[in-house]
Amino acid sequence: MARRLSRPVQRPPMDFKVPNTLAEQIANYLAERIMTGQIQPGERIQEATLATKLKVSRASVKEALYTLERWHLVEITPRKGAAASKLDANHASELYDVYMHLLIMLVARLCERWQENDRERMLAVVGRAVEQIKKPTTNIAAVVEASFEVMEACCELVGNAYLTEALLNFKPAVSRAYYLSADRYRRGLAQTSQFFTRLPQAILARDVDKAQLLIRDFAEHQKAMIQRALPSTSNCD
């Protein structure tokens, strides 16, 4: 009988929901290893080998791989199986372009829909992100997690289930890009802090144009940083 995996001692580098099924636990287990580079872009993930290693059924592994495919961390090819998705500069650019447009849509809806009783919550979650950024010893995992907490709070306030699902499905792949370019990301934290300081001001003023411009400029800066940190062509083809 397949047994449930024990929860890892170290917290995963992103804030997954508490898993309810064995497949979700396996997906989280693999996601952490893909995002942190323990499983390299293009590396094959053998269902049978993994099932034996984890003492779980192949059906649970297969279900987990479909979840990772939805998170843009795995590519599944007929008759070839699953492999960690490619992540060179070109793939990262395409990933971030789509993610940026989703964020632009999110911030526009937030400017329109936030209520006065949302003000305190918005400022609190942004404040926690800035606090992480300004700590003397920067923990990139904590900064990335705090940044996504801002996004998730905004999603809850907007209340668009389709937009929320799309953004959350991009979260693991974007986190992966940050972790694999951690040194450059660390050097750009001053601009990240400025972004989180200015964005709430635009949102609270309901200035959609300014808020969207801040998202676009910051996203382009982040994309350029990630492109410089990653190889220009994939060595996984």
C-alpha positions in Angstrom: 0.0 0.0 0.0 1.3 3.4 -0.9 2.3 5.4 2.1 2.1 9.2 2.6 5.3 11.1 2.4 6.5 12.8 5.5 6.5 16.6 5.3 10.0 18.1 4.7 11.7 19.7 7.6 12.7 22.8 5.6 9.8 24.9 4.4 9.4 24.9 0.6 10.6 28.0 -1.1 7.0 29.1 -1.9 3.8 29.1 0.0 1.9 26.1 -1.4 -1.5 25.3 0.1 -1.5 22.5 2.6 -1.6 19.3 0.5 -4.7 17.2 0.8 -3.7 14.3 -1.3 -0.6 12.1 -1.9 -0.3 13.4 -5.4 -0.1 17.0 -4.1 2.6 16.0 -1.7 4.6 14.5 -4.5 4.0 17.6 -6.7 5.3 19.8 -3.9 8.3 17.5 -3.3 9.3 17.7 -7.0 8.4 21.4 -7.3 10.9 22.4 -4.6 13.6 20.4 -6.3 12.9 21.9 -9.8 12.6 25.5 -8.5 15.9 25.3 -6.6 17.8 23.6 -9.4 18.2 20.2 -7.8 16.4 18.9 -10.9 17.9 20.7 -13.8 16.0 22.1 -16.9 15.5 19.2 -19.4 16.2 16.5 -16.8 14.0 13.5 -17.2 11.7 12.4 -14.4 11.1 8.7 -14.5 7.7 7.7 -13.1 8.8 4.2 -12.1 12.0 5.2 -10.5 10.4 8.0 -8.6 7.5 5.7 -7.4 10.0 3.2 -6.2 12.1 5.8 -4.4 9.2 7.4 -2.6 7.3 4.1 -2.1 4.2 5.4 -3.8 2.1 4.3 -6.7 2.9 5.3 -10.3 -0.7 6.6 -10.6 0.1 9.1 -7.8 3.3 10.1 -9.5 1.5 10.6 -12.8 -1.1 12.8 -11.2 1.6 14.9 -9.6 3.3 15.3 -12.9 0.1 16.7 -14.5 0.0 19.2 -11.6 3.6 20.3 -12.3 2.8 20.6 -16.0 0.0 23.0 -15.0 2.5 24.9 -12.9 4.8 25.2 -16.0 7.6 23.3 -14.2 7.3 20.1 -16.3 6.8 19.2 -19.9 5.1 15.9 -20.7 5.7 14.5 -24.2 3.9 11.5 -25.6 6.1 8.3 -25.6 8.9 10.3 -24.0 7.5 11.1 -20.6 8.1 14.0 -18.3 11.1 16.3 -18.0 11.7 19.6 -16.1 10.7 22.4 -18.4 13.4 24.4 -20.1 14.6 27.7 -18.6 17.0 29.6 -20.7 16.8 33.4 -21.3 14.3 33.0 -24.1 11.9 30.8 -22.2 12.2 33.1 -19.2 11.3 36.1 -21.3 8.2 34.5 -22.8 7.2 33.3 -19.3 7.6 36.7 -17.8 5.8 38.5 -20.6 2.6 36.5 -20.0 3.0 36.9 -16.2 3.4 40.7 -16.6 0.2 41.1 -18.5 -1.7 39.1 -15.9 -0.3 41.4 -13.2 -1.3 44.4 -15.2 -4.9 43.1 -15.4 -4.8 42.3 -11.7 -3.7 45.8 -10.7 -6.3 47.5 -12.9 -9.1 45.4 -11.3 -7.7 46.2 -7.8 -7.7 49.9 -8.4 -11.4 49.6 -9.4 -12.6 47.3 -6.7 -10.7 47.9 -3.4 -12.8 49.1 -0.5 -11.9 51.4 2.4 -11.8 48.5 4.8 -9.2 46.8 2.5 -6.7 49.6 3.0 -5.1 48.3 6.3 -4.7 44.8 4.9 -3.0 46.0 1.7 -0.6 48.2 3.5 0.2 45.4 6.1 1.0 42.8 3.5 3.2 45.2 1.5 4.9 46.3 4.7 5.9 42.7 5.4 7.4 42.4 1.9 9.4 45.6 2.4 10.5 44.5 5.8 11.9 41.3 4.3 13.7 43.2 1.6 15.4 45.6 4.1 16.7 42.9 6.5 20.5 43.1 6.9 20.9 39.4 5.9 18.7 38.9 2.8 16.9 35.6 2.6 15.8 35.4 -1.1 13.3 32.6 -0.3 11.6 34.9 2.3 11.6 37.9 -0.1 10.1 35.9 -2.9 7.5 34.4 -0.6 6.6 37.8 0.8 6.3 39.2 -2.7 3.8 36.5 -3.7 1.8 37.1 -0.5 1.2 40.6 -1.9 0.0 39.2 -5.2 -2.3 36.6 -3.4 -3.8 39.3 -1.2 -4.5 41.4 -4.2 -6.1 38.4 -5.9 -8.4 37.9 -2.9 -9.5 41.5 -2.9 -10.2 41.5 -6.7 -12.2 38.2 -6.5 -11.7 37.0 -10.1 -11.3 33.2 -9.8 -10.0 32.8 -13.3 -7.4 35.5 -13.0 -6.4 34.1 -9.6 -6.0 30.6 -11.0 -3.8 31.8 -13.9 -1.5 33.8 -11.6 -1.1 31.0 -9.1 -0.3 28.5 -11.8 2.6 30.9 -12.9 3.8 31.3 -9.3 6.1 28.2 -9.2 7.8 28.9 -12.6 8.4 32.6 -11.8 9.8 31.6 -8.4 12.1 29.2 -10.1 13.4 31.9 -12.3 14.1 34.1 -9.3 15.9 31.3 -7.4 18.1 30.4 -10.4 19.1 34.1 -10.7 19.4 34.7 -7.0 22.7 36.7 -7.1 21.4 39.2 -9.5 18.0 39.3 -7.8 19.7 40.2 -4.5 21.6 43.1 -6.2 18.3 44.5 -7.5 16.5 44.6 -4.2 16.6 48.4 -3.8 14.4 48.7 -6.9 12.1 46.0 -5.6 11.7 48.0 -2.4 10.9 51.2 -4.3 8.3 49.3 -6.4 6.5 48.0 -3.3 6.6 51.5 -1.8 5.1 53.2 -4.9 2.5 50.7 -6.0 0.2 50.9 -3.0 0.2 54.7 -3.4 -1.1 54.4 -7.0 -3.7 51.8 -6.0 -5.0 53.7 -3.1 -5.3 56.8 -5.4 -7.1 54.5 -7.9 -4.6 55.7 -10.5 -4.9 52.8 -13.0 -2.4 54.2 -15.5 0.3 54.8 -12.9 -0.2 51.4 -11.3 0.0 49.6 -14.6 3.1 51.6 -15.6 4.8 50.7 -12.3 4.0 47.0 -13.0 5.2 47.2 -16.6 8.5 49.0 -15.7 9.3 46.7 -12.8 8.4 43.6 -14.7 10.6 44.6 -17.6 13.5 45.3 -15.2 13.0 41.8 -13.5 12.8 40.1 -16.9 16.1 41.7 -18.1 17.7 40.7 -14.8 16.6 37.1 -15.2 17.7 37.0 -18.9 21.2 38.2 -17.9 21.5 35.5 -15.3 20.4 32.6 -17.5 22.0 31.1 -20.6 20.9 32.6 -23.9 20.2 29.2 -25.4 19.0 26.0 -23.8 21.4 23.2 -23.4 18.6 20.8 -22.8 17.4 20.4 -26.4 
